[in-house]
Amino acid sequence: MTPTRRTILSLLLALPASGMTSGIAAAQTAPQPIRVLVPELPVLGERGADGEARGLVVEQAQAILDRAGIRATIELLPVVRLYAELARERPSDGLKIYGMVGVPIREPYKAIVPLALTMGVPLVAVARQGVTLAKPDDLRAVGPVAVTATGTQALVPAIQQYGITVQTVPSTLNGLRMLAHGRVNAVMGISSVIDVVARENNLTDQLGDRVQVSTMEAWLSCDPATRDAPETAILRDAAEALYREGRLDAIARQHFQKAATGS
């Protein structure tokens, strides 16, 4: 075999190995996927008729991703599962998970890392018809109050301050049904969520007096392993900038107004 033919053959034999090596390197350096978790609740995060996620927090999350120039999958999850996913330990080089959660964060979810404030949400107590609730202090004597498990996280200070007797319920709808049957005398939670759930289930006529008892802060957060990821700093900066500019508040106002009018 001549030197020229030998050289050509050697090059041809080397090509597949070289291509395979490049493929392995590309796979090793491919960016890990990013998930952004949003609470599946009326107004905040719902699935439209087309199956797509929509709602106040979905729009806020997308605005943050757009500003950051980061692509991610926005997923709706039941609130308890969302908190559990964010608090779960995972490898630092694995899937990066962010979420929009209410603070303060309490056990068993203390591992969640808050990154940037996205909005403040009024929390109210709504009494059933015939029960007087003119001021927060009336909660001391109002009797059992329905609060969801995740709502309890944000309402602990108010519950302790007013000595509220809490009946933990799995959902706002469950609490409103208990209200309608006289098993609790009030429900506590996000005002617009209570109103929308009541309206969609023909329970609006059961609602009476209401008072604001607290404000819940919502924060862009991440799981512990993602705290120091490069994307985390970028997303934090994007969220902080949008909050300063009033963009996140504008999104919230728009959705809360729609919820209030039923549009």
Backbone as JSON, one array per atom type, in Angstrom:
{
  "sequence": "MTPTRRTILSLLLALPASGMTSGIAAAQTAPQPIRVLVPELPVLGERGADGEARGLVVEQAQAILDRAGIRATIELLPVVRLYAELARERPSDGLKIYGMVGVPIREPYKAIVPLALTMGVPLVAVARQGVTLAKPDDLRAVGPVAVTATGTQALVPAIQQYGITVQTVPSTLNGLRMLAHGRVNAVMGISSVIDVVARENNLTDQLGDRVQVSTMEAWLSCDPATRDAPETAILRDAAEALYREGRLDAIARQHFQKAATGS",
  "N": [[0.86, -1.19, 0.0], [0.59, 2.16, -0.89], [2.14, 5.14, 0.55], [0.4, 7.32, 0.34], [-2.18, 6.19, 0.01], [-2.28, 4.76, 2.37], [-2.33, 6.83, 4.24], [-4.76, 8.1, 3.64], [-6.57, 6.04, 4.25], [-6.12, 5.78, 6.99], [-7.09, 8.22, 7.89], [-9.81, 8.0, 7.23], [-10.59, 5.88, 8.89], [-10.29, 7.1, 11.3], [-12.28, 9.01, 11.44], [-15.02, 8.2, 12.36], [-14.52, 7.62, 15.07], [-13.65, 10.11, 15.95], [-15.95, 11.62, 15.49], [-17.68, 10.38, 17.26], [-16.49, 10.97, 19.7], [-16.84, 13.74, 19.77], [-19.6, 13.85, 19.92], [-20.07, 12.73, 22.45], [-18.82, 14.62, 24.06], [-20.44, 16.82, 23.54], [-22.84, 15.95, 24.63], [-22.13, 15.8, 27.28], [-21.75, 18.46, 27.94], [-24.14, 19.67, 27.47], [-26.77, 21.9, 28.38], [-28.52, 21.58, 31.48], [-32.02, 20.87, 31.87], [-34.51, 23.3, 32.88], [-36.94, 23.84, 35.36], [-39.84, 25.66, 36.21], [-41.92, 26.07, 38.83], [-45.33, 26.54, 39.5], [-48.0, 27.5, 41.64], [-50.97, 25.59, 41.58], [-53.76, 27.07, 41.52], [-56.9, 28.83, 41.67], [-57.0, 31.85, 39.8], [-54.2, 32.3, 40.31], [-52.73, 30.16, 39.08], [-53.75, 28.21, 36.48], [-55.13, 25.71, 34.26], [-55.79, 26.2, 30.92], [-58.45, 25.83, 28.42], [-57.11, 24.9, 26.27], [-55.16, 23.43, 27.38], [-52.88, 24.71, 28.16], [-50.81, 26.33, 30.6], [-51.92, 29.06, 32.58], [-52.55, 32.3, 34.07], [-52.08, 34.52, 36.92], [-49.57, 34.13, 38.35], [-48.27, 32.49, 36.58], [-47.96, 34.22, 34.41], [-46.31, 36.13, 35.58], [-44.04, 34.55, 36.1], [-43.28, 33.92, 33.47], [-42.64, 36.44, 32.53], [-40.37, 37.02, 34.04], [-38.62, 35.02, 33.13], [-38.43, 35.78, 30.44], [-37.2, 38.31, 30.66], [-34.8, 37.51, 31.76], [-33.8, 36.01, 29.72], [-33.87, 33.27, 29.6], [-34.76, 29.97, 28.88], [-37.39, 27.85, 29.89], [-39.43, 25.28, 31.39], [-42.66, 25.87, 32.41], [-44.54, 24.74, 35.03], [-47.6, 23.61, 36.41], [-48.46, 22.85, 39.71], [-50.04, 21.17, 42.46], [-50.24, 22.98, 45.53], [-49.01, 21.95, 47.92], [-47.44, 19.89, 46.89], [-45.74, 21.38, 45.28], [-44.22, 22.85, 47.14], [-42.97, 20.69, 48.41], [-41.43, 19.64, 46.31], [-39.61, 21.72, 45.83], [-38.25, 21.78, 48.22], [-36.92, 19.42, 48.32], [-33.92, 17.49, 48.45], [-31.39, 17.28, 45.97], [-28.98, 16.3, 43.41], [-26.36, 18.7, 42.79], [-25.61, 19.1, 40.18], [-27.72, 18.44, 38.65], [-31.16, 18.54, 37.58], [-32.47, 21.8, 37.44], [-34.48, 23.6, 39.59], [-36.98, 25.96, 40.05], [-39.37, 28.07, 41.72], [-42.51, 29.67, 42.54], [-43.36, 30.89, 45.53], [-45.09, 31.35, 48.69], [-44.02, 33.31, 51.47], [-43.6, 33.67, 55.06], [-41.44, 30.76, 55.01], [-41.94, 27.66, 56.39], [-41.3, 24.79, 58.52], [-42.19, 21.64, 57.05], [-40.5, 22.69, 55.08], [-38.26, 24.28, 55.08], [-35.88, 24.22, 53.7], [-36.15, 25.41, 51.24], [-35.07, 28.02, 49.1], [-35.48, 31.39, 49.19], [-35.42, 33.88, 46.65], [-36.14, 36.33, 45.29], [-38.42, 38.97, 45.82], [-41.72, 38.96, 44.56], [-44.4, 39.78, 44.72], [-46.88, 41.25, 46.93], [-49.54, 39.85, 48.71], [-52.81, 40.37, 49.82], [-54.18, 38.8, 52.67], [-57.17, 37.5, 53.84], [-59.9, 37.2, 56.19], [-62.99, 35.69, 55.85], [-66.23, 35.77, 56.88], [-69.07, 33.62, 57.5], [-72.46, 34.19, 56.47], [-74.28, 36.15, 58.77], [-72.48, 36.02, 60.85], [-70.6, 38.12, 62.82], [-67.92, 40.1, 61.78], [-66.15, 42.49, 62.09], [-63.7, 43.57, 62.59], [-60.22, 42.57, 62.81], [-59.74, 41.65, 65.43], [-62.1, 40.49, 66.18], [-61.91, 37.89, 65.43], [-61.06, 36.41, 67.54], [-63.25, 35.48, 68.87], [-64.8, 34.25, 67.02], [-64.99, 31.58, 66.49], [-64.42, 28.3, 64.95], [-62.18, 28.45, 62.17], [-61.66, 27.98, 58.75], [-58.73, 26.98, 57.14], [-56.39, 26.43, 54.58], [-53.81, 23.9, 54.32], [-51.39, 24.91, 53.28], [-51.97, 27.59, 53.4], [-51.94, 28.0, 56.09], [-49.23, 28.13, 56.59], [-48.5, 30.77, 55.83], [-50.17, 32.21, 57.45], [-49.61, 31.87, 60.11], [-48.55, 33.9, 61.96], [-50.83, 35.64, 62.25], [-52.73, 33.83, 63.16], [-51.66, 33.11, 65.62], [-51.56, 35.63, 66.85], [-54.26, 36.4, 67.13], [-55.35, 34.27, 68.4], [-56.71, 32.24, 66.97], [-59.01, 29.64, 66.3], [-58.23, 27.01, 64.41], [-59.34, 25.18, 61.61], [-57.99, 22.88, 59.68], [-58.04, 22.48, 56.19], [-58.26, 20.67, 53.06], [-58.53, 22.21, 50.74], [-59.53, 25.41, 49.35], [-62.14, 25.3, 48.36], [-63.18, 23.15, 49.82], [-63.15, 24.31, 52.35], [-65.02, 26.38, 51.98], [-67.35, 24.93, 51.51], [-67.66, 23.73, 53.99], [-68.14, 26.03, 55.41], [-70.62, 26.77, 54.33], [-72.19, 24.77, 55.39], [-72.16, 25.34, 58.03], [-70.12, 24.34, 59.59], [-67.74, 25.59, 60.0], [-66.99, 28.98, 60.91], [-65.78, 30.91, 59.45], [-63.54, 31.55, 56.69], [-60.11, 31.64, 55.75], [-57.72, 33.21, 53.64], [-56.39, 33.97, 50.35], [-57.97, 36.77, 49.1], [-59.12, 37.12, 46.45], [-58.97, 34.53, 45.45], [-60.68, 33.13, 47.16], [-63.09, 34.41, 46.45], [-63.37, 33.76, 43.71], [-63.49, 30.93, 43.74], [-65.79, 30.61, 45.28], [-67.68, 31.85, 43.61], [-67.59, 30.21, 41.33], [-68.68, 27.91, 42.3], [-71.19, 28.41, 43.18], [-71.45, 29.53, 45.75], [-71.31, 32.05, 46.67], [-73.32, 33.47, 47.99], [-73.05, 32.66, 50.55], [-71.1, 34.07, 51.76], [-70.07, 36.52, 54.07], [-69.2, 39.17, 56.2], [-65.88, 40.57, 55.85], [-62.41, 40.83, 56.66], [-59.12, 42.18, 56.4], [-56.34, 40.34, 57.39], [-53.66, 39.9, 57.22], [-50.64, 40.07, 55.22], [-49.34, 38.28, 52.58], [-46.17, 37.58, 51.33], [-44.99, 36.86, 48.11], [-42.45, 34.96, 46.62], [-39.89, 34.47, 44.18], [-38.24, 31.47, 44.16], [-35.86, 28.8, 44.9], [-34.66, 25.38, 44.7], [-32.48, 23.82, 47.15], [-30.08, 22.85, 45.93], [-29.78, 24.39, 43.72], [-29.09, 26.89, 44.38], [-26.56, 28.18, 43.91], [-26.28, 28.16, 41.18], [-25.44, 29.43, 37.89], [-27.66, 30.4, 36.46], [-29.37, 31.11, 38.47], [-28.57, 33.55, 39.66], [-29.01, 35.22, 37.48], [-31.78, 35.01, 37.07], [-32.67, 35.97, 39.54], [-31.8, 38.65, 39.43], [-33.34, 39.52, 37.26], [-35.97, 39.23, 38.23], [-35.91, 41.01, 40.41], [-35.49, 43.43, 39.08], [-37.83, 43.66, 37.51], [-39.7, 43.82, 39.54], [-38.99, 46.23, 40.8], [-39.55, 47.98, 38.73], [-42.27, 47.86, 38.68], [-43.62, 46.12, 37.09], [-44.32, 43.46, 37.77], [-46.2, 43.89, 39.78], [-48.14, 45.18, 38.26], [-49.04, 43.12, 36.62], [-50.19, 41.51, 38.58], [-52.25, 43.2, 39.58], [-53.89, 43.41, 37.32], [-54.86, 40.78, 36.99], [-56.13, 40.33, 39.46], [-58.13, 42.26, 39.35], [-59.65, 41.3, 37.21], [-60.53, 38.94, 38.38], [-62.12, 39.94, 40.42], [-64.23, 41.11, 39.05], [-65.21, 39.04, 37.64], [-64.62, 38.66, 35.02]],
  "CA": [[0.0, 0.0, 0.0], [1.42, 3.37, -0.98], [1.97, 6.04, 1.7], [-0.78, 8.19, 0.18], [-3.38, 5.39, 0.29], [-2.26, 4.44, 3.8], [-2.72, 8.05, 4.96], [-6.2, 8.31, 3.44], [-7.27, 5.01, 5.01], [-6.01, 6.13, 8.41], [-8.0, 9.34, 8.16], [-11.18, 7.49, 7.17], [-10.83, 5.09, 10.09], [-10.3, 7.99, 12.47], [-13.44, 9.9, 11.44], [-16.11, 7.79, 13.26], [-14.11, 7.78, 16.47], [-13.62, 11.53, 16.24], [-17.33, 12.07, 15.58], [-18.27, 9.85, 18.49], [-15.94, 11.73, 20.81], [-17.5, 15.05, 19.77], [-20.97, 13.66, 20.4], [-20.03, 12.53, 23.89], [-18.49, 15.9, 24.67], [-21.62, 17.68, 23.45], [-23.82, 15.47, 25.59], [-21.68, 16.12, 28.63], [-21.8, 19.9, 28.19], [-25.48, 20.18, 27.18], [-27.36, 22.49, 29.58], [-29.58, 20.83, 32.14], [-33.31, 21.54, 31.75], [-34.95, 24.12, 34.01], [-38.38, 23.83, 35.62], [-40.37, 26.71, 37.09], [-43.16, 25.53, 39.38], [-46.33, 27.55, 39.84], [-49.1, 26.87, 42.39], [-52.21, 25.37, 40.83], [-54.83, 27.68, 42.3], [-57.65, 29.82, 40.89], [-56.38, 33.16, 39.59], [-52.74, 32.25, 40.3], [-52.24, 29.23, 38.06], [-54.79, 27.28, 36.04], [-54.93, 25.17, 32.92], [-56.84, 26.65, 30.01], [-59.12, 24.81, 27.61], [-56.1, 24.37, 25.34], [-54.19, 22.66, 28.14], [-51.73, 25.53, 28.52], [-50.85, 27.0, 31.91], [-52.22, 30.48, 32.51], [-52.84, 32.86, 35.39], [-51.26, 35.61, 37.43], [-48.19, 33.73, 38.66], [-47.71, 31.98, 35.32], [-47.53, 35.38, 33.62], [-45.14, 36.71, 36.26], [-42.89, 33.67, 35.87], [-42.84, 34.06, 32.08], [-42.0, 37.76, 32.41], [-39.03, 36.9, 34.62], [-37.81, 34.22, 32.2], [-38.17, 36.59, 29.24], [-36.21, 39.33, 31.0], [-33.53, 36.83, 32.0], [-33.34, 35.35, 28.5], [-33.7, 31.85, 29.93], [-35.89, 29.12, 28.51], [-37.73, 26.88, 30.95], [-40.78, 24.72, 31.38], [-43.49, 26.31, 33.53], [-45.42, 23.63, 35.39], [-48.57, 23.79, 37.48], [-48.46, 21.77, 40.69], [-50.74, 21.46, 43.71], [-49.34, 23.78, 46.35], [-48.2, 21.13, 48.83], [-46.43, 19.19, 46.1], [-44.77, 22.38, 44.84], [-43.3, 23.09, 48.26], [-42.18, 19.48, 48.63], [-40.46, 19.53, 45.22], [-38.57, 22.72, 46.01], [-37.49, 21.5, 49.44], [-36.25, 18.12, 48.22], [-32.5, 17.5, 48.1], [-31.05, 16.64, 44.7], [-27.59, 16.62, 43.03], [-26.17, 20.08, 42.35], [-25.4, 19.14, 38.73], [-28.91, 17.87, 38.02], [-32.25, 19.4, 37.16], [-32.59, 23.05, 38.19], [-35.9, 23.82, 39.87], [-37.38, 27.22, 40.66], [-40.8, 28.1, 41.97], [-43.08, 30.89, 43.12], [-43.96, 30.43, 46.79], [-45.35, 32.35, 49.72], [-43.16, 33.29, 52.65], [-42.45, 32.89, 55.51], [-41.4, 29.32, 54.74], [-41.81, 26.97, 57.66], [-41.09, 23.34, 58.43], [-40.94, 20.93, 56.72], [-40.03, 23.19, 53.79], [-37.28, 25.33, 55.36], [-34.73, 24.14, 52.79], [-36.41, 26.25, 50.07], [-34.24, 29.24, 49.12], [-36.11, 32.56, 48.57], [-34.47, 34.64, 45.84], [-36.56, 37.7, 44.98], [-39.83, 39.29, 46.06], [-42.47, 39.17, 43.33], [-45.61, 40.54, 45.01], [-47.52, 41.1, 48.23], [-50.93, 39.44, 48.5], [-53.61, 40.48, 51.04], [-54.85, 37.62, 53.2], [-58.37, 37.96, 54.53], [-60.84, 36.27, 56.81], [-64.35, 35.93, 55.37], [-67.17, 35.08, 57.75], [-70.33, 33.21, 56.87], [-73.56, 35.11, 56.7], [-74.8, 36.17, 60.13], [-71.39, 36.06, 61.82], [-70.0, 39.46, 62.8], [-66.47, 40.15, 61.64], [-65.94, 43.9, 61.74], [-62.28, 43.88, 62.75], [-59.46, 41.33, 63.03], [-59.83, 41.17, 66.82], [-63.32, 39.68, 66.3], [-61.56, 36.49, 65.17], [-60.84, 35.72, 68.82], [-64.5, 34.87, 69.35], [-65.62, 33.85, 65.88], [-65.12, 30.12, 66.41], [-63.49, 27.64, 64.02], [-61.91, 29.12, 60.89], [-61.05, 27.06, 57.8], [-57.5, 27.43, 56.51], [-55.71, 25.33, 53.9], [-52.53, 23.54, 54.95], [-50.36, 25.86, 52.85], [-52.36, 28.9, 53.9], [-51.5, 28.06, 57.49], [-47.83, 28.56, 56.58], [-48.42, 32.23, 55.76], [-51.07, 32.84, 58.42], [-49.22, 31.55, 61.49], [-48.52, 35.07, 62.85], [-52.18, 36.1, 62.54], [-53.39, 32.79, 63.96], [-51.15, 33.23, 66.98], [-51.9, 36.94, 67.4], [-55.67, 36.5, 67.48], [-55.79, 33.05, 69.06], [-57.75, 31.68, 66.1], [-59.21, 28.19, 66.28], [-58.07, 26.67, 62.99], [-59.73, 23.89, 61.05], [-57.21, 22.72, 58.46], [-58.83, 21.87, 55.12], [-57.4, 20.38, 51.9], [-58.66, 23.19, 49.66], [-60.45, 26.53, 49.6], [-63.5, 24.83, 48.1], [-63.6, 22.36, 50.97], [-63.44, 25.25, 53.43], [-66.27, 27.09, 51.69], [-68.46, 23.99, 51.72], [-67.84, 23.62, 55.44], [-68.76, 27.3, 55.8], [-72.02, 26.72, 53.93], [-72.89, 23.83, 56.26], [-72.05, 25.79, 59.41], [-69.1, 23.6, 60.35], [-66.78, 26.63, 60.38], [-67.65, 30.29, 60.87], [-65.05, 31.79, 58.54], [-62.41, 30.97, 55.95], [-59.02, 32.59, 55.57], [-56.88, 32.94, 52.48], [-56.27, 35.08, 49.4], [-59.33, 37.27, 48.88], [-59.62, 36.85, 45.1], [-59.12, 33.08, 45.3], [-61.93, 32.78, 47.85], [-64.22, 34.91, 45.67], [-63.51, 33.0, 42.46], [-63.95, 29.58, 44.07], [-67.18, 30.73, 45.71], [-68.51, 32.16, 42.45], [-67.64, 29.06, 40.41], [-69.39, 26.8, 42.94], [-72.48, 28.92, 43.65], [-71.39, 29.68, 47.2], [-71.1, 33.47, 46.98], [-74.32, 33.95, 48.94], [-72.68, 32.22, 51.9], [-70.04, 34.93, 52.26], [-70.5, 37.72, 54.78], [-68.17, 40.16, 56.51], [-64.48, 40.18, 55.64], [-61.38, 41.76, 57.12], [-57.76, 41.77, 56.07], [-55.65, 39.92, 58.62], [-52.22, 39.81, 57.02], [-50.19, 40.13, 53.83], [-48.37, 37.23, 52.24], [-45.21, 37.91, 50.28], [-44.65, 35.77, 47.19], [-41.05, 35.07, 46.21], [-39.21, 33.52, 43.32], [-37.39, 30.66, 45.04], [-35.25, 27.65, 44.23], [-34.31, 24.27, 45.57], [-31.16, 24.07, 47.75], [-28.96, 22.52, 45.05], [-29.73, 25.35, 42.61], [-28.77, 28.2, 44.95], [-25.36, 28.8, 43.35], [-26.22, 27.98, 39.72], [-25.36, 30.71, 37.17], [-29.0, 30.86, 36.09], [-30.05, 31.64, 39.65], [-28.24, 34.97, 39.77], [-29.65, 35.92, 36.36], [-33.22, 35.06, 37.35], [-32.87, 36.87, 40.68], [-31.67, 40.03, 38.94], [-34.48, 39.82, 36.4], [-37.15, 39.4, 39.09], [-35.76, 42.24, 41.18], [-35.67, 44.56, 38.17], [-39.25, 43.75, 37.16], [-40.44, 44.27, 40.73], [-38.69, 47.67, 40.96], [-40.23, 48.71, 37.65], [-43.71, 47.77, 38.87], [-44.21, 45.23, 36.09], [-44.94, 42.31, 38.42], [-47.41, 44.38, 40.45], [-49.13, 45.46, 37.22], [-49.62, 41.82, 36.24], [-51.05, 41.08, 39.69], [-53.45, 44.04, 39.61], [-54.75, 43.06, 36.19], [-55.53, 39.51, 37.25], [-57.03, 40.48, 40.61], [-59.29, 43.02, 38.89], [-60.47, 40.38, 36.43], [-61.16, 38.01, 39.31], [-63.14, 40.66, 41.18], [-65.38, 41.39, 38.19], [-65.67, 37.8, 37.02], [-64.42, 38.72, 33.56]],
  "C": [[0.89, 1.24, 0.0], [1.18, 4.25, 0.23], [0.72, 6.89, 1.59], [-2.05, 7.44, 0.53], [-3.45, 5.04, 1.77], [-2.73, 5.64, 4.62], [-4.22, 8.28, 4.86], [-7.01, 7.32, 4.26], [-7.24, 5.32, 6.5], [-6.97, 7.24, 8.78], [-9.45, 8.88, 8.18], [-11.53, 6.69, 8.42], [-10.96, 5.97, 11.33], [-11.58, 8.8, 12.56], [-14.56, 9.45, 12.37], [-15.76, 7.99, 14.72], [-14.12, 9.24, 16.86], [-15.03, 12.07, 16.4], [-17.98, 11.62, 16.85], [-17.78, 10.63, 19.69], [-16.61, 13.09, 20.92], [-18.9, 14.93, 20.31], [-21.02, 13.49, 21.9], [-19.76, 13.84, 24.6], [-19.7, 16.82, 24.66], [-22.66, 17.27, 24.46], [-23.43, 15.85, 27.01], [-21.82, 17.6, 28.96], [-23.18, 20.49, 27.9], [-26.1, 20.74, 28.46], [-28.46, 21.62, 30.16], [-30.91, 21.58, 32.0], [-33.68, 22.28, 33.03], [-36.46, 24.02, 34.13], [-38.72, 25.02, 36.51], [-41.75, 26.25, 37.53], [-44.07, 26.65, 39.85], [-47.48, 26.87, 40.58], [-50.37, 26.76, 41.54], [-53.38, 25.81, 41.69], [-55.61, 28.64, 41.4], [-56.94, 31.17, 40.91], [-54.86, 33.04, 39.43], [-52.19, 31.35, 39.2], [-53.3, 28.2, 37.72], [-54.46, 26.78, 34.64], [-56.1, 25.58, 32.04], [-57.45, 25.51, 29.22], [-58.15, 24.16, 26.63], [-55.03, 23.55, 26.05], [-52.98, 23.45, 28.59], [-51.92, 26.17, 29.89], [-51.1, 28.49, 31.71], [-52.48, 30.98, 33.93], [-51.81, 33.89, 35.81], [-49.8, 35.19, 37.6], [-47.51, 33.14, 37.43], [-47.17, 33.14, 34.49], [-46.32, 36.06, 34.26], [-43.89, 35.87, 35.99], [-42.36, 33.82, 34.45], [-42.14, 35.4, 31.86], [-40.57, 37.72, 32.94], [-38.11, 36.11, 33.68], [-37.46, 35.02, 30.95], [-37.1, 37.64, 29.52], [-34.82, 38.7, 31.18], [-32.95, 36.19, 30.74], [-33.09, 33.87, 28.71], [-34.96, 31.09, 29.53], [-36.13, 28.09, 29.6], [-39.13, 26.36, 30.72], [-41.52, 25.22, 32.61], [-44.52, 25.23, 33.8], [-46.36, 24.03, 36.52], [-48.51, 22.59, 38.41], [-49.37, 22.15, 41.86], [-49.76, 22.06, 44.71], [-48.44, 22.93, 47.25], [-47.11, 20.4, 48.07], [-45.35, 20.15, 45.61], [-43.74, 22.64, 45.93], [-42.39, 21.89, 48.48], [-41.1, 19.32, 47.56], [-39.3, 20.5, 45.42], [-37.69, 22.42, 47.23], [-36.64, 20.23, 49.33], [-34.79, 18.27, 47.82], [-32.28, 16.74, 46.8], [-29.62, 17.02, 44.34], [-27.47, 18.04, 42.48], [-25.99, 20.2, 40.84], [-26.6, 18.58, 37.97], [-29.9, 18.92, 37.59], [-32.33, 20.64, 38.05], [-34.07, 23.38, 38.35], [-36.1, 25.14, 40.6], [-38.89, 27.18, 40.9], [-41.22, 29.42, 42.58], [-43.85, 30.46, 44.37], [-44.2, 31.6, 47.73], [-44.38, 32.2, 50.87], [-43.91, 33.96, 53.8], [-42.59, 31.4, 55.2], [-41.11, 28.6, 56.05], [-41.57, 25.48, 57.44], [-42.34, 22.68, 57.87], [-40.29, 21.42, 55.43], [-38.92, 24.25, 53.93], [-36.09, 25.32, 54.41], [-34.92, 25.01, 51.54], [-35.65, 27.56, 50.21], [-34.98, 30.39, 48.44], [-35.06, 33.4, 47.84], [-34.87, 36.1, 45.64], [-38.05, 37.85, 45.21], [-40.53, 39.55, 44.73], [-43.79, 39.92, 43.55], [-46.03, 40.34, 46.46], [-49.0, 40.84, 48.02], [-51.7, 39.59, 49.81], [-54.25, 39.15, 51.41], [-56.02, 38.09, 54.06], [-59.05, 36.82, 55.26], [-62.23, 36.66, 56.32], [-65.31, 35.1, 56.21], [-68.38, 34.6, 56.95], [-71.41, 34.21, 57.24], [-74.06, 34.99, 58.14], [-73.75, 36.19, 61.22], [-70.69, 37.41, 61.71], [-68.48, 39.37, 62.74], [-66.12, 41.55, 61.16], [-64.47, 44.29, 61.8], [-61.53, 42.59, 63.05], [-59.61, 40.77, 64.44], [-61.08, 40.32, 67.05], [-63.04, 38.2, 66.06], [-61.34, 35.7, 66.45], [-62.09, 34.96, 69.26], [-65.35, 34.29, 68.22], [-65.82, 32.34, 65.79], [-64.19, 29.54, 65.37], [-63.41, 28.35, 62.67], [-61.18, 28.13, 59.98], [-59.84, 27.7, 57.14], [-56.86, 26.23, 55.81], [-54.36, 25.07, 54.56], [-51.43, 24.52, 54.55], [-50.7, 27.27, 53.3], [-51.92, 29.08, 55.34], [-50.06, 28.53, 57.58], [-47.73, 30.08, 56.66], [-49.19, 32.91, 56.88], [-50.7, 32.57, 59.88], [-49.18, 32.79, 62.39], [-49.91, 35.57, 63.23], [-52.93, 35.11, 63.42], [-52.95, 32.89, 65.41], [-51.58, 34.54, 67.62], [-53.34, 37.0, 67.89], [-56.22, 35.23, 68.14], [-56.88, 32.32, 68.28], [-57.8, 30.16, 66.23], [-59.25, 27.74, 64.83], [-58.59, 25.27, 62.7], [-59.0, 23.74, 59.72], [-58.02, 21.95, 57.42], [-57.92, 21.64, 53.91], [-57.46, 21.42, 50.8], [-59.6, 24.3, 50.08], [-61.89, 26.1, 49.39], [-64.02, 24.01, 49.27], [-63.96, 23.26, 52.14], [-64.75, 25.98, 53.22], [-67.49, 26.18, 51.85], [-68.73, 23.79, 53.2], [-68.5, 24.89, 55.99], [-70.26, 27.26, 55.51], [-72.84, 25.8, 54.84], [-72.75, 24.19, 57.74], [-71.02, 25.07, 60.24], [-67.92, 24.49, 60.72], [-67.5, 27.97, 60.23], [-66.94, 31.29, 59.96], [-64.01, 30.97, 57.78], [-61.36, 32.06, 55.81], [-58.19, 32.19, 54.36], [-56.76, 34.18, 51.61], [-57.67, 35.5, 48.97], [-59.88, 36.88, 47.51], [-59.82, 35.36, 44.86], [-60.42, 32.62, 45.96], [-63.13, 33.19, 47.01], [-64.45, 34.09, 44.41], [-64.04, 31.6, 42.74], [-65.42, 29.61, 44.49], [-68.1, 30.97, 44.51], [-68.67, 30.95, 41.54], [-68.44, 27.9, 41.0], [-70.69, 27.25, 43.61], [-72.54, 29.05, 45.17], [-71.22, 31.15, 47.62], [-72.08, 33.97, 48.03], [-74.04, 33.51, 50.37], [-71.68, 33.16, 52.56], [-70.61, 36.19, 52.9], [-69.37, 38.71, 54.97], [-66.78, 39.63, 56.18], [-63.56, 41.26, 56.16], [-60.03, 41.25, 56.67], [-57.03, 41.47, 57.37], [-54.13, 39.91, 58.46], [-51.91, 40.05, 55.54], [-49.15, 39.05, 53.61], [-47.45, 37.73, 51.13], [-44.96, 36.67, 49.43], [-43.24, 36.02, 46.67], [-40.7, 34.04, 45.14], [-38.21, 32.79, 44.2], [-36.77, 29.52, 44.25], [-34.99, 26.54, 45.23], [-32.87, 24.47, 46.06], [-29.99, 23.85, 46.79], [-28.76, 23.56, 43.95], [-29.29, 26.73, 43.08], [-27.62, 28.91, 44.23], [-25.22, 28.61, 41.84], [-26.14, 29.34, 39.03], [-26.73, 31.28, 36.82], [-29.71, 31.53, 37.26], [-29.81, 33.14, 39.8], [-28.94, 35.78, 38.68], [-31.14, 36.07, 36.61], [-33.53, 35.99, 38.51], [-32.82, 38.32, 40.23], [-32.87, 40.43, 38.09], [-35.74, 40.08, 37.23], [-37.08, 40.7, 39.87], [-35.99, 43.47, 40.31], [-37.15, 44.75, 37.81], [-40.09, 44.22, 38.33], [-40.23, 45.77, 40.94], [-39.45, 48.5, 39.93], [-41.75, 48.69, 37.79], [-44.4, 46.82, 37.91], [-44.92, 44.05, 36.74], [-46.21, 42.71, 39.16], [-48.51, 44.66, 39.43], [-49.82, 44.18, 36.76], [-50.59, 41.36, 37.32], [-52.35, 41.88, 39.71], [-54.43, 43.66, 38.51], [-55.54, 41.79, 36.47], [-56.5, 39.6, 38.43], [-58.29, 41.26, 40.22], [-60.23, 42.14, 38.06], [-61.23, 39.41, 37.34], [-62.31, 38.68, 40.05], [-64.4, 40.9, 40.35], [-65.93, 40.15, 37.51], [-65.48, 37.78, 35.52], [-63.37, 37.71, 33.12]]
}
